[in-house]
């Protein structure tokens, strides 16, 4: 067996390795957002998580978590928005600029963002939602 006969096998291994590395990068590189609701929560919340018009809806019960994945290379138009509300009329809305690798938001027992030491998010990453300018 000649050395030139082994070359295609080695090139094939490198191609497969680069392909696996690219897939792993694509999976792990986007920033992730996690929203944790306290186990001591007083009520259930409904939520809508909008990531650049990819919408996730659901219910958040005490002790549960939800989240989504951002974009690897976000442009200036990228946005994430989280709306959550209860059947008792409480509602919240925030715009989120996720950071790599993860951004965590903890909700306290009342459903408010927990800003206590050690559990609060980076406040510069969260902004209150601004209502639209349309008139009824």
C-alpha positions in Angstrom: 0.0 0.0 0.0 1.4 3.4 -1.0 1.2 6.6 1.0 -0.8 8.2 -1.8 -3.6 5.6 -1.3 -4.1 6.7 2.3 -4.5 10.4 1.6 -8.2 10.4 0.6 -9.1 8.7 3.9 -7.3 11.3 5.9 -8.9 14.2 4.0 -12.3 12.6 4.6 -11.7 12.5 8.3 -10.8 16.2 8.3 -13.9 17.1 6.3 -16.1 15.1 8.8 -14.4 16.8 11.7 -14.9 20.3 10.3 -18.5 19.5 9.6 -19.1 18.3 13.1 -17.4 21.3 14.5 -19.5 23.7 12.4 -22.7 22.0 13.5 -21.6 22.2 17.2 -20.7 25.8 16.8 -24.1 26.6 15.2 -25.9 24.8 18.1 -23.9 26.3 21.0 -23.0 29.7 19.8 -26.4 31.6 19.9 -27.2 33.3 23.2 -29.9 31.7 25.2 -32.5 33.2 27.4 -34.0 31.4 30.4 -36.9 32.7 32.5 -37.3 31.0 35.9 -40.5 31.4 38.0 -40.1 31.0 41.7 -41.3 27.8 43.3 -43.2 29.9 45.8 -45.2 31.6 43.1 -48.7 32.8 44.0 -50.4 32.2 40.6 -49.9 30.9 37.1 -48.9 33.2 34.2 -49.4 33.1 30.5 -46.6 34.3 28.4 -45.6 35.2 24.8 -41.9 35.2 24.0 -41.1 36.9 20.7 -37.7 36.4 19.3 -37.4 38.3 16.0 -40.9 37.3 15.1 -40.5 33.6 16.2 -43.2 33.4 18.8 -43.5 31.0 21.7 -46.6 31.0 23.8 -47.3 29.0 26.9 -48.2 29.0 30.6 -45.7 29.4 33.4 -46.5 27.7 36.7 -44.6 28.1 39.9 -41.2 26.4 39.7 -41.2 26.2 35.9 -38.8 27.6 33.4 -39.1 28.8 29.8 -36.8 30.3 27.3 -35.6 30.6 23.7 -32.4 31.0 21.6 -31.3 34.3 20.0 -29.3 34.7 16.8 -25.6 34.0 16.4 -24.9 37.3 14.7 -27.8 39.6 15.5 -28.1 42.8 13.5 -29.4 46.2 14.7 -33.0 45.1 14.1 -32.8 42.0 16.4 -35.1 41.9 19.3 -36.5 39.7 22.1 -39.7 40.6 23.9 -41.4 38.8 26.8 -45.0 39.5 27.8 -46.5 37.7 30.8 -49.8 38.2 32.6 -52.1 36.5 35.1 -55.8 35.9 35.1 -56.0 38.4 38.0 -55.0 41.3 35.7 -51.3 41.7 36.4 -49.3 42.1 33.3 -45.6 42.8 32.5 -43.6 43.4 29.3 -39.9 43.7 28.7 -37.5 43.9 25.8 -34.4 41.8 26.2 -30.9 42.1 24.7 -29.5 38.6 25.4 -25.8 38.2 26.2 -23.6 35.2 25.3 -23.8 32.4 26.5 -27.0 32.9 28.6 -29.2 35.5 30.1 -31.3 34.5 33.1 -34.4 36.3 34.3 -35.8 35.2 37.7 -39.4 36.0 38.6 -40.3 36.3 42.3 -43.4 34.9 43.9 -45.5 37.8 42.7 -44.3 37.5 39.1 -42.1 40.6 39.2 -38.5 40.5 38.0 -36.3 39.5 41.0 -33.5 42.1 41.2 -32.1 40.8 44.5 -28.4 40.2 44.9 -27.3 37.0 43.1 -30.6 36.3 41.3 -31.3 39.4 39.3 -30.4 39.8 35.6 -28.1 42.4 34.1 -30.5 45.5 34.3 -28.8 47.0 31.2 -30.1 44.1 29.2 -33.7 44.7 30.1 -35.9 47.6 29.0 -39.6 48.2 29.6 -41.8 47.8 26.5 -43.0 51.0 24.9 -46.6 51.2 23.8 -47.3 51.9 20.1 -48.3 55.3 18.9 -51.4 54.2 17.1 -54.6 55.9 18.1 -57.9 54.0 18.4 
